[in-house]
Amino acid sequence: MSKTITLRVNDEFYEMIKTAAKGERRSISSLLEYSALFYINNASYVSDNEMEEIMGDKELVNDLRNGLKEIQKGDYEIVDKF
C-alpha cells in the first residue's frame, strides 16, 4: 500500500525538482521516489562483486577492523566537513 509523506523544501530546491521532473516527463512525486530508490540502490549497498573485492584487500580489512576497535573504545573524533 502506498504511503503519503510531506516534504518541506525551499523555493530554489522546489524549482530544481520541478524542472527535473518536467525534463524527465514525470510528476514531482515520481521523480522523488525514483531518485530516492536510485540513491539507496547505488550508494547504500555493495554488490557481491564489490564485497569480494573489498574483502580481498587485506590491508583495507585490517584498517577497518582497527577503526572499529577505536570506535568501540571511544577513541575517535567527529570532524564536521562543512
N, CA, C and O atoms as a CHARMM CRD file, in Angstrom:
* protein
*
  328
    1    1 MET  N      0.84200  -1.17800   0.00000 PROA 1      0.00000
    2    1 MET  CA     0.00000   0.00000   0.00000 PROA 1      0.00000
    3    1 MET  C      0.89300   1.24800   0.00000 PROA 1      0.00000
    4    1 MET  O      1.87700   1.30900   0.73700 PROA 1      0.00000
    5    2 SER  N      0.55600   2.21400  -0.80500 PROA 2      0.00000
    6    2 SER  CA     1.32000   3.46000  -0.87800 PROA 2      0.00000
    7    2 SER  C      1.12500   4.29000   0.37700 PROA 2      0.00000
    8    2 SER  O      0.06400   4.26700   1.00000 PROA 2      0.00000
    9    3 LYS  N      2.15900   5.01600   0.73300 PROA 3      0.00000
   10    3 LYS  CA     2.12800   5.93900   1.87300 PROA 3      0.00000
   11    3 LYS  C      2.36300   7.35000   1.36200 PROA 3      0.00000
   12    3 LYS  O      3.07200   7.55300   0.37600 PROA 3      0.00000
   13    4 THR  N      1.77600   8.30600   2.02600 PROA 4      0.00000
   14    4 THR  CA     1.96800   9.70900   1.68700 PROA 4      0.00000
   15    4 THR  C      2.92100  10.32100   2.68100 PROA 4      0.00000
   16    4 THR  O      2.78000  10.11500   3.88600 PROA 4      0.00000
   17    5 ILE  N      3.89900  11.07700   2.19100 PROA 5      0.00000
   18    5 ILE  CA     4.80900  11.78800   3.07400 PROA 5      0.00000
   19    5 ILE  C      4.77100  13.26700   2.72500 PROA 5      0.00000
   20    5 ILE  O      4.41500  13.64400   1.60900 PROA 5      0.00000
   21    6 THR  N      5.13400  14.08700   3.67300 PROA 6      0.00000
   22    6 THR  CA     5.22400  15.52500   3.44700 PROA 6      0.00000
   23    6 THR  C      6.68700  15.91000   3.48300 PROA 6      0.00000
   24    6 THR  O      7.43600  15.46800   4.35500 PROA 6      0.00000
   25    7 LEU  N      7.08400  16.72600   2.54400 PROA 7      0.00000
   26    7 LEU  CA     8.47000  17.15000   2.44100 PROA 7      0.00000
   27    7 LEU  C      8.49900  18.65700   2.28700 PROA 7      0.00000
   28    7 LEU  O      7.87900  19.20400   1.37600 PROA 7      0.00000
   29    8 ARG  N      9.20900  19.32300   3.16400 PROA 8      0.00000
   30    8 ARG  CA     9.32700  20.77600   3.08600 PROA 8      0.00000
   31    8 ARG  C     10.67600  21.12100   2.47400 PROA 8      0.00000
   32    8 ARG  O     11.72100  20.68400   2.95800 PROA 8      0.00000
   33    9 VAL  N     10.64200  21.91000   1.40200 PROA 9      0.00000
   34    9 VAL  CA    11.86800  22.32600   0.71900 PROA 9      0.00000
   35    9 VAL  C     11.80700  23.82300   0.45300 PROA 9      0.00000
   36    9 VAL  O     10.72500  24.41000   0.42800 PROA 9      0.00000
   37   10 ASN  N     12.97200  24.44400   0.25300 PROA 10     0.00000
   38   10 ASN  CA    12.97500  25.87100  -0.06600 PROA 10     0.00000
   39   10 ASN  C     12.58200  26.07400  -1.53000 PROA 10     0.00000
   40   10 ASN  O     12.55200  25.12000  -2.30700 PROA 10     0.00000
   41   11 ASP  N     12.28600  27.30700  -1.89600 PROA 11     0.00000
   42   11 ASP  CA    11.80800  27.61700  -3.24500 PROA 11     0.00000
   43   11 ASP  C     12.80300  27.21300  -4.32700 PROA 11     0.00000
   44   11 ASP  O     12.41000  26.68300  -5.36600 PROA 11     0.00000
   45   12 GLU  N     14.08000  27.45800  -4.09000 PROA 12     0.00000
   46   12 GLU  CA    15.09900  27.13900  -5.08700 PROA 12     0.00000
   47   12 GLU  C     15.14500  25.64000  -5.36300 PROA 12     0.00000
   48   12 GLU  O     15.20300  25.21900  -6.51800 PROA 12     0.00000
   49   13 PHE  N     15.11800  24.83800  -4.30600 PROA 13     0.00000
   50   13 PHE  CA    15.14600  23.38500  -4.47600 PROA 13     0.00000
   51   13 PHE  C     13.87200  22.90400  -5.16400 PROA 13     0.00000
   52   13 PHE  O     13.92500  22.02000  -6.01900 PROA 13     0.00000
   53   14 TYR  N     12.73900  23.47600  -4.79900 PROA 14     0.00000
   54   14 TYR  CA    11.46600  23.09800  -5.43100 PROA 14     0.00000
   55   14 TYR  C     11.53000  23.33800  -6.93700 PROA 14     0.00000
   56   14 TYR  O     11.09400  22.49600  -7.72100 PROA 14     0.00000
   57   15 GLU  N     12.06300  24.46900  -7.33400 PROA 15     0.00000
   58   15 GLU  CA    12.16600  24.78000  -8.76200 PROA 15     0.00000
   59   15 GLU  C     13.09300  23.79700  -9.46700 PROA 15     0.00000
   60   15 GLU  O     12.83300  23.41200 -10.60700 PROA 15     0.00000
   61   16 MET  N     14.16500  23.38800  -8.80600 PROA 16     0.00000
   62   16 MET  CA    15.06600  22.38500  -9.38300 PROA 16     0.00000
   63   16 MET  C     14.33900  21.06200  -9.58200 PROA 16     0.00000
   64   16 MET  O     14.46200  20.43000 -10.63100 PROA 16     0.00000
   65   17 ILE  N     13.57500  20.64500  -8.56600 PROA 17     0.00000
   66   17 ILE  CA    12.82400  19.39200  -8.65400 PROA 17     0.00000
   67   17 ILE  C     11.78500  19.47900  -9.76600 PROA 17     0.00000
   68   17 ILE  O     11.64100  18.56200 -10.57400 PROA 17     0.00000
   69   18 LYS  N     11.07200  20.58500  -9.79200 PROA 18     0.00000
   70   18 LYS  CA    10.02500  20.79000 -10.78700 PROA 18     0.00000
   71   18 LYS  C     10.60500  20.73400 -12.20600 PROA 18     0.00000
   72   18 LYS  O     10.03000  20.09900 -13.09000 PROA 18     0.00000
   73   19 THR  N     11.74000  21.39800 -12.42000 PROA 19     0.00000
   74   19 THR  CA    12.38600  21.40600 -13.73200 PROA 19     0.00000
   75   19 THR  C     12.87900  20.01400 -14.11600 PROA 19     0.00000
   76   19 THR  O     12.71400  19.58300 -15.25700 PROA 19     0.00000
   77   20 ALA  N     13.48300  19.31500 -13.15900 PROA 20     0.00000
   78   20 ALA  CA    13.97300  17.95900 -13.42800 PROA 20     0.00000
   79   20 ALA  C     12.81700  17.01700 -13.75100 PROA 20     0.00000
   80   20 ALA  O     12.91800  16.19900 -14.66500 PROA 20     0.00000
   81   21 ALA  N     11.72400  17.12700 -13.00600 PROA 21     0.00000
   82   21 ALA  CA    10.56100  16.26600 -13.24700 PROA 21     0.00000
   83   21 ALA  C      9.99100  16.53100 -14.64000 PROA 21     0.00000
   84   21 ALA  O      9.64100  15.59900 -15.36300 PROA 21     0.00000
   85   22 LYS  N      9.90400  17.78500 -15.00000 PROA 22     0.00000
   86   22 LYS  CA     9.38700  18.13500 -16.33000 PROA 22     0.00000
   87   22 LYS  C     10.29700  17.56100 -17.41200 PROA 22     0.00000
   88   22 LYS  O      9.81900  17.01600 -18.40600 PROA 22     0.00000
   89   23 GLY  N     11.60900  17.68600 -17.21500 PROA 23     0.00000
   90   23 GLY  CA    12.56700  17.15800 -18.18400 PROA 23     0.00000
   91   23 GLY  C     12.49500  15.64800 -18.32300 PROA 23     0.00000
   92   23 GLY  O     12.76900  15.11200 -19.39700 PROA 23     0.00000
   93   24 GLU  N     12.13200  14.96100 -17.26100 PROA 24     0.00000
   94   24 GLU  CA    12.01400  13.50300 -17.27900 PROA 24     0.00000
   95   24 GLU  C     10.59700  13.03300 -17.62000 PROA 24     0.00000
   96   24 GLU  O     10.32800  11.83500 -17.69900 PROA 24     0.00000
   97   25 ARG  N      9.70400  13.99700 -17.81900 PROA 25     0.00000
   98   25 ARG  CA     8.28000  13.70700 -18.07300 PROA 25     0.00000
   99   25 ARG  C      7.69100  12.85100 -16.96600 PROA 25     0.00000
  100   25 ARG  O      7.00700  11.85600 -17.20700 PROA 25     0.00000
  101   26 ARG  N      7.98300  13.27700 -15.73900 PROA 26     0.00000
  102   26 ARG  CA     7.48200  12.59900 -14.54300 PROA 26     0.00000
  103   26 ARG  C      6.79700  13.62800 -13.65900 PROA 26     0.00000
  104   26 ARG  O      7.01300  14.83200 -13.79100 PROA 26     0.00000
  105   27 SER  N      5.96500  13.12400 -12.75300 PROA 27     0.00000
  106   27 SER  CA     5.44400  14.00700 -11.71700 PROA 27     0.00000
  107   27 SER  C      6.56600  14.25100 -10.71100 PROA 27     0.00000
  108   27 SER  O      7.54400  13.50500 -10.67200 PROA 27     0.00000
  109   28 ILE  N      6.42400  15.27800  -9.91100 PROA 28     0.00000
  110   28 ILE  CA     7.42400  15.54200  -8.87100 PROA 28     0.00000
  111   28 ILE  C      7.51700  14.35000  -7.92700 PROA 28     0.00000
  112   28 ILE  O      8.61300  13.93200  -7.55400 PROA 28     0.00000
  113   29 SER  N      6.37900  13.80900  -7.54600 PROA 29     0.00000
  114   29 SER  CA     6.35900  12.65000  -6.64700 PROA 29     0.00000
  115   29 SER  C      7.10700  11.46900  -7.25400 PROA 29     0.00000
  116   29 SER  O      7.89100  10.80500  -6.57500 PROA 29     0.00000
  117   30 SER  N      6.85900  11.20900  -8.54400 PROA 30     0.00000
  118   30 SER  CA     7.52000  10.09800  -9.21600 PROA 30     0.00000
  119   30 SER  C      9.02000  10.32700  -9.29400 PROA 30     0.00000
  120   30 SER  O      9.79800   9.39700  -9.08300 PROA 30     0.00000
  121   31 LEU  N      9.43400  11.54600  -9.59300 PROA 31     0.00000
  122   31 LEU  CA    10.86400  11.85500  -9.67000 PROA 31     0.00000
  123   31 LEU  C     11.54100  11.65900  -8.31700 PROA 31     0.00000
  124   31 LEU  O     12.62500  11.08100  -8.23900 PROA 31     0.00000
  125   32 LEU  N     10.90500  12.14000  -7.25300 PROA 32     0.00000
  126   32 LEU  CA    11.49700  11.99400  -5.92100 PROA 32     0.00000
  127   32 LEU  C     11.58400  10.52700  -5.51500 PROA 32     0.00000
  128   32 LEU  O     12.58000  10.10700  -4.92600 PROA 32     0.00000
  129   33 GLU  N     10.55000   9.74500  -5.82300 PROA 33     0.00000
  130   33 GLU  CA    10.58900   8.31800  -5.49900 PROA 33     0.00000
  131   33 GLU  C     11.70300   7.62300  -6.28700 PROA 33     0.00000
  132   33 GLU  O     12.47800   6.85300  -5.72000 PROA 33     0.00000
  133   34 TYR  N     11.78100   7.89400  -7.58100 PROA 34     0.00000
  134   34 TYR  CA    12.82500   7.30600  -8.41600 PROA 34     0.00000
  135   34 TYR  C     14.20900   7.70400  -7.91100 PROA 34     0.00000
  136   34 TYR  O     15.10100   6.86200  -7.80400 PROA 34     0.00000
  137   35 SER  N     14.38600   8.99000  -7.60000 PROA 35     0.00000
  138   35 SER  CA    15.68800   9.48700  -7.14700 PROA 35     0.00000
  139   35 SER  C     16.10700   8.83600  -5.82900 PROA 35     0.00000
  140   35 SER  O     17.26800   8.46500  -5.65300 PROA 35     0.00000
  141   36 ALA  N     15.15600   8.70000  -4.90800 PROA 36     0.00000
  142   36 ALA  CA    15.46200   8.07200  -3.62200 PROA 36     0.00000
  143   36 ALA  C     15.84400   6.60700  -3.80800 PROA 36     0.00000
  144   36 ALA  O     16.80900   6.13600  -3.20500 PROA 36     0.00000
  145   37 LEU  N     15.09900   5.89200  -4.63100 PROA 37     0.00000
  146   37 LEU  CA    15.41000   4.48200  -4.88400 PROA 37     0.00000
  147   37 LEU  C     16.76200   4.33400  -5.57300 PROA 37     0.00000
  148   37 LEU  O     17.53700   3.44000  -5.23400 PROA 37     0.00000
  149   38 PHE  N     17.04600   5.20300  -6.53400 PROA 38     0.00000
  150   38 PHE  CA    18.32600   5.16200  -7.23100 PROA 38     0.00000
  151   38 PHE  C     19.46700   5.37500  -6.24100 PROA 38     0.00000
  152   38 PHE  O     20.46300   4.65100  -6.26900 PROA 38     0.00000
  153   39 TYR  N     19.32300   6.36600  -5.36700 PROA 39     0.00000
  154   39 TYR  CA    20.36900   6.64900  -4.38000 PROA 39     0.00000
  155   39 TYR  C     20.56200   5.46000  -3.44100 PROA 39     0.00000
  156   39 TYR  O     21.69000   5.02700  -3.20300 PROA 39     0.00000
  157   40 ILE  N     19.47700   4.94500  -2.91900 PROA 40     0.00000
  158   40 ILE  CA    19.56500   3.82800  -1.96800 PROA 40     0.00000
  159   40 ILE  C     20.23100   2.61900  -2.61900 PROA 40     0.00000
  160   40 ILE  O     21.08900   1.97800  -2.01300 PROA 40     0.00000
  161   41 ASN  N     19.84100   2.31300  -3.84100 PROA 41     0.00000
  162   41 ASN  CA    20.40000   1.13700  -4.52100 PROA 41     0.00000
  163   41 ASN  C     21.84200   1.32600  -4.95100 PROA 41     0.00000
  164   41 ASN  O     22.57100   0.34300  -5.08000 PROA 41     0.00000
  165   42 ASN  N     22.27400   2.54400  -5.17400 PROA 42     0.00000
  166   42 ASN  CA    23.62100   2.77400  -5.68900 PROA 42     0.00000
  167   42 ASN  C     24.60400   3.28400  -4.65700 PROA 42     0.00000
  168   42 ASN  O     25.81200   3.16600  -4.86000 PROA 42     0.00000
  169   43 ALA  N     24.13700   3.83900  -3.57400 PROA 43     0.00000
  170   43 ALA  CA    25.04700   4.42600  -2.59800 PROA 43     0.00000
  171   43 ALA  C     25.06100   3.68600  -1.27200 PROA 43     0.00000
  172   43 ALA  O     26.02900   3.79800  -0.51900 PROA 43     0.00000
  173   44 SER  N     24.03500   2.94900  -0.97500 PROA 44     0.00000
  174   44 SER  CA    23.91400   2.35800   0.35000 PROA 44     0.00000
  175   44 SER  C     24.26300   0.87700   0.40800 PROA 44     0.00000
  176   44 SER  O     24.47300   0.32700   1.48900 PROA 44     0.00000
  177   45 TYR  N     24.32400   0.24400  -0.72700 PROA 45     0.00000
  178   45 TYR  CA    24.56200  -1.18400  -0.75000 PROA 45     0.00000
  179   45 TYR  C     25.77500  -1.51200  -1.60900 PROA 45     0.00000
  180   45 TYR  O     26.13300  -0.76500  -2.51900 PROA 45     0.00000
  181   46 VAL  N     26.38600  -2.62000  -1.30900 PROA 46     0.00000
  182   46 VAL  CA    27.55400  -3.07700  -2.05500 PROA 46     0.00000
  183   46 VAL  C     27.17400  -4.37700  -2.75000 PROA 46     0.00000
  184   46 VAL  O     26.59500  -5.27200  -2.13500 PROA 46     0.00000
  185   47 SER  N     27.50400  -4.47500  -4.03400 PROA 47     0.00000
  186   47 SER  CA    27.21300  -5.70300  -4.77200 PROA 47     0.00000
  187   47 SER  C     28.12700  -6.82500  -4.27600 PROA 47     0.00000
  188   47 SER  O     29.12100  -6.57300  -3.59500 PROA 47     0.00000
  189   48 ASP  N     27.78300  -8.05300  -4.62100 PROA 48     0.00000
  190   48 ASP  CA    28.60400  -9.20700  -4.23300 PROA 48     0.00000
  191   48 ASP  C     30.02100  -9.07600  -4.78700 PROA 48     0.00000
  192   48 ASP  O     30.99400  -9.40500  -4.10800 PROA 48     0.00000
  193   49 ASN  N     30.12900  -8.59400  -6.02500 PROA 49     0.00000
  194   49 ASN  CA    31.46000  -8.42100  -6.62600 PROA 49     0.00000
  195   49 ASN  C     32.27200  -7.37000  -5.87500 PROA 49     0.00000
  196   49 ASN  O     33.46200  -7.56000  -5.61900 PROA 49     0.00000
  197   50 GLU  N     31.62600  -6.26500  -5.52500 PROA 50     0.00000
  198   50 GLU  CA    32.32800  -5.22000  -4.77000 PROA 50     0.00000
  199   50 GLU  C     32.76200  -5.73500  -3.40300 PROA 50     0.00000
  200   50 GLU  O     33.86200  -5.43000  -2.94100 PROA 50     0.00000
  201   51 MET  N     31.89800  -6.51500  -2.75500 PROA 51     0.00000
  202   51 MET  CA    32.23900  -7.05100  -1.43700 PROA 51     0.00000
  203   51 MET  C     33.41400  -8.01400  -1.52800 PROA 51     0.00000
  204   51 MET  O     34.27700  -8.02500  -0.65100 PROA 51     0.00000
  205   52 GLU  N     33.45300  -8.82600  -2.58900 PROA 52     0.00000
  206   52 GLU  CA    34.59400  -9.72600  -2.78500 PROA 52     0.00000
  207   52 GLU  C     35.88800  -8.92900  -2.93500 PROA 52     0.00000
  208   52 GLU  O     36.92300  -9.29100  -2.37500 PROA 52     0.00000
  209   53 GLU  N     35.81500  -7.84800  -3.69300 PROA 53     0.00000
  210   53 GLU  CA    36.99000  -7.00200  -3.89300 PROA 53     0.00000
  211   53 GLU  C     37.43100  -6.37000  -2.57100 PROA 53     0.00000
  212   53 GLU  O     38.62200  -6.32900  -2.26200 PROA 53     0.00000
  213   54 ILE  N     36.46800  -5.88300  -1.80100 PROA 54     0.00000
  214   54 ILE  CA    36.78400  -5.27500  -0.50800 PROA 54     0.00000
  215   54 ILE  C     37.42500  -6.30800   0.42200 PROA 54     0.00000
  216   54 ILE  O     38.47300  -6.05100   1.01500 PROA 54     0.00000
  217   55 MET  N     36.79800  -7.46300   0.54400 PROA 55     0.00000
  218   55 MET  CA    37.30200  -8.48800   1.45600 PROA 55     0.00000
  219   55 MET  C     38.64000  -9.05300   0.99300 PROA 55     0.00000
  220   55 MET  O     39.40000  -9.58200   1.80400 PROA 55     0.00000
  221   56 GLY  N     38.93600  -8.94800  -0.28900 PROA 56     0.00000
  222   56 GLY  CA    40.21000  -9.42400  -0.81100 PROA 56     0.00000
  223   56 GLY  C     41.36200  -8.47400  -0.53300 PROA 56     0.00000
  224   56 GLY  O     42.52700  -8.84100  -0.68700 PROA 56     0.00000
  225   57 ASP  N     41.04000  -7.25300  -0.12300 PROA 57     0.00000
  226   57 ASP  CA    42.06800  -6.24900   0.18300 PROA 57     0.00000
  227   57 ASP  C     42.38800  -6.35300   1.67700 PROA 57     0.00000
  228   57 ASP  O     41.74000  -5.71900   2.50900 PROA 57     0.00000
  229   58 LYS  N     43.38500  -7.15400   1.99500 PROA 58     0.00000
  230   58 LYS  CA    43.71000  -7.45500   3.40100 PROA 58     0.00000
  231   58 LYS  C     44.08200  -6.20600   4.19500 PROA 58     0.00000
  232   58 LYS  O     43.72500  -6.08300   5.36700 PROA 58     0.00000
  233   59 GLU  N     44.80000  -5.27900   3.55700 PROA 59     0.00000
  234   59 GLU  CA    45.18300  -4.04200   4.25400 PROA 59     0.00000
  235   59 GLU  C     43.93700  -3.22400   4.60800 PROA 59     0.00000
  236   59 GLU  O     43.83000  -2.70000   5.71700 PROA 59     0.00000
  237   60 LEU  N     43.00200  -3.11800   3.67000 PROA 60     0.00000
  238   60 LEU  CA    41.76400  -2.38300   3.92800 PROA 60     0.00000
  239   60 LEU  C     40.96700  -3.03400   5.04400 PROA 60     0.00000
  240   60 LEU  O     40.48900  -2.34800   5.94800 PROA 60     0.00000
  241   61 VAL  N     40.81800  -4.35800   4.99200 PROA 61     0.00000
  242   61 VAL  CA    40.06800  -5.08500   6.02500 PROA 61     0.00000
  243   61 VAL  C     40.71400  -4.86200   7.39100 PROA 61     0.00000
  244   61 VAL  O     40.01100  -4.63800   8.37600 PROA 61     0.00000
  245   62 ASN  N     42.03200  -4.92000   7.45700 PROA 62     0.00000
  246   62 ASN  CA    42.75000  -4.69400   8.70600 PROA 62     0.00000
  247   62 ASN  C     42.50600  -3.27600   9.23000 PROA 62     0.00000
  248   62 ASN  O     42.26300  -3.08000  10.42100 PROA 62     0.00000
  249   63 ASP  N     42.57400  -2.28400   8.32300 PROA 63     0.00000
  250   63 ASP  CA    42.31900  -0.89900   8.72300 PROA 63     0.00000
  251   63 ASP  C     40.89000  -0.71600   9.23700 PROA 63     0.00000
  252   63 ASP  O     40.66200  -0.00500  10.21500 PROA 63     0.00000
  253   64 LEU  N     39.93500  -1.36000   8.57400 PROA 64     0.00000
  254   64 LEU  CA    38.54100  -1.26800   9.01700 PROA 64     0.00000
  255   64 LEU  C     38.35500  -1.89800  10.40000 PROA 64     0.00000
  256   64 LEU  O     37.64800  -1.35400  11.24800 PROA 64     0.00000
  257   65 ARG  N     38.99200  -3.03700  10.61500 PROA 65     0.00000
  258   65 ARG  CA    38.89300  -3.69100  11.92700 PROA 65     0.00000
  259   65 ARG  C     39.52000  -2.82300  13.02100 PROA 65     0.00000
  260   65 ARG  O     38.96800  -2.69600  14.11400 PROA 65     0.00000
  261   66 ASN  N     40.67300  -2.22900  12.71900 PROA 66     0.00000
  262   66 ASN  CA    41.30800  -1.33900  13.69100 PROA 66     0.00000
  263   66 ASN  C     40.44000  -0.11800  13.97600 PROA 66     0.00000
  264   66 ASN  O     40.33600   0.32400  15.12000 PROA 66     0.00000
  265   67 GLY  N     39.81500   0.42600  12.92200 PROA 67     0.00000
  266   67 GLY  CA    38.92400   1.56400  13.10500 PROA 67     0.00000
  267   67 GLY  C     37.73300   1.21000  13.97300 PROA 67     0.00000
  268   67 GLY  O     37.32900   2.00600  14.82000 PROA 67     0.00000
  269   68 LEU  N     37.16900   0.03800  13.77800 PROA 68     0.00000
  270   68 LEU  CA    36.04400  -0.41900  14.59500 PROA 68     0.00000
  271   68 LEU  C     36.45900  -0.55100  16.06100 PROA 68     0.00000
  272   68 LEU  O     35.70900  -0.16900  16.95900 PROA 68     0.00000
  273   69 LYS  N     37.64400  -1.08800  16.29600 PROA 69     0.00000
  274   69 LYS  CA    38.13300  -1.21000  17.67700 PROA 69     0.00000
  275   69 LYS  C     38.27500   0.16600  18.32500 PROA 69     0.00000
  276   69 LYS  O     37.93400   0.34200  19.49500 PROA 69     0.00000
  277   70 GLU  N     38.78000   1.14300  17.56300 PROA 70     0.00000
  278   70 GLU  CA    38.92200   2.50200  18.09300 PROA 70     0.00000
  279   70 GLU  C     37.55800   3.09800  18.42200 PROA 70     0.00000
  280   70 GLU  O     37.40000   3.75600  19.45000 PROA 70     0.00000
  281   71 ILE  N     36.58600   2.87400  17.56800 PROA 71     0.00000
  282   71 ILE  CA    35.23600   3.37600  17.82900 PROA 71     0.00000
  283   71 ILE  C     34.67500   2.74500  19.09900 PROA 71     0.00000
  284   71 ILE  O     34.11000   3.44100  19.94300 PROA 71     0.00000
  285   72 GLN  N     34.82800   1.44700  19.23500 PROA 72     0.00000
  286   72 GLN  CA    34.31400   0.74900  20.41600 PROA 72     0.00000
  287   72 GLN  C     34.97000   1.25300  21.70100 PROA 72     0.00000
  288   72 GLN  O     34.34100   1.25600  22.75900 PROA 72     0.00000
  289   73 LYS  N     36.23700   1.68100  21.61200 PROA 73     0.00000
  290   73 LYS  CA    36.93800   2.23000  22.77600 PROA 73     0.00000
  291   73 LYS  C     36.60300   3.69900  22.99800 PROA 73     0.00000
  292   73 LYS  O     36.97400   4.27500  24.02100 PROA 73     0.00000
  293   74 GLY  N     35.90100   4.30800  22.04000 PROA 74     0.00000
  294   74 GLY  CA    35.58800   5.72800  22.13700 PROA 74     0.00000
  295   74 GLY  C     36.75500   6.61000  21.71700 PROA 74     0.00000
  296   74 GLY  O     36.78500   7.80200  22.02200 PROA 74     0.00000
  297   75 ASP  N     37.69300   6.03100  21.03300 PROA 75     0.00000
  298   75 ASP  CA    38.90800   6.74100  20.62300 PROA 75     0.00000
  299   75 ASP  C     38.75100   7.27500  19.19500 PROA 75     0.00000
  300   75 ASP  O     39.37800   6.78000  18.25900 PROA 75     0.00000
  301   76 TYR  N     37.89900   8.29800  19.05400 PROA 76     0.00000
  302   76 TYR  CA    37.67500   8.88800  17.74200 PROA 76     0.00000
  303   76 TYR  C     37.22400  10.33400  17.90900 PROA 76     0.00000
  304   76 TYR  O     36.86500  10.77200  19.00200 PROA 76     0.00000
  305   77 GLU  N     37.25300  11.05500  16.80500 PROA 77     0.00000
  306   77 GLU  CA    36.81700  12.45200  16.81500 PROA 77     0.00000
  307   77 GLU  C     35.93600  12.67000  15.58300 PROA 77     0.00000
  308   77 GLU  O     36.31900  12.28100  14.47900 PROA 77     0.00000
  309   78 ILE  N     34.77900  13.27600  15.75300 PROA 78     0.00000
  310   78 ILE  CA    33.90100  13.58400  14.64300 PROA 78     0.00000
  311   78 ILE  C     34.35800  14.90700  14.04700 PROA 78     0.00000
  312   78 ILE  O     34.47300  15.90900  14.75400 PROA 78     0.00000
  313   79 VAL  N     34.61600  14.90600  12.75000 PROA 79     0.00000
  314   79 VAL  CA    35.08800  16.08600  12.05600 PROA 79     0.00000
  315   79 VAL  C     33.96400  16.57000  11.13500 PROA 79     0.00000
  316   79 VAL  O     33.50500  15.83200  10.26400 PROA 79     0.00000
  317   80 ASP  N     33.53100  17.80300  11.33500 PROA 80     0.00000
  318   80 ASP  CA    32.46700  18.36700  10.50900 PROA 80     0.00000
  319   80 ASP  C     33.05600  18.78600   9.17700 PROA 80     0.00000
  320   80 ASP  O     34.02000  19.55100   9.14300 PROA 80     0.00000
  321   81 LYS  N     32.49600  18.29900   8.08300 PROA 81     0.00000
  322   81 LYS  CA    33.05700  18.58000   6.77700 PROA 81     0.00000
  323   81 LYS  C     32.65500  19.93700   6.22700 PROA 81     0.00000
  324   81 LYS  O     33.09300  20.30500   5.13700 PROA 81     0.00000
  325   82 PHE  N     31.85100  20.67800   6.93300 PROA 82     0.00000
  326   82 PHE  CA    31.41100  21.99600   6.43400 PROA 82     0.00000
  327   82 PHE  C     32.19200  23.10700   7.04000 PROA 82     0.00000
  328   82 PHE  O     31.94900  24.27300   6.72900 PROA 82     0.00000
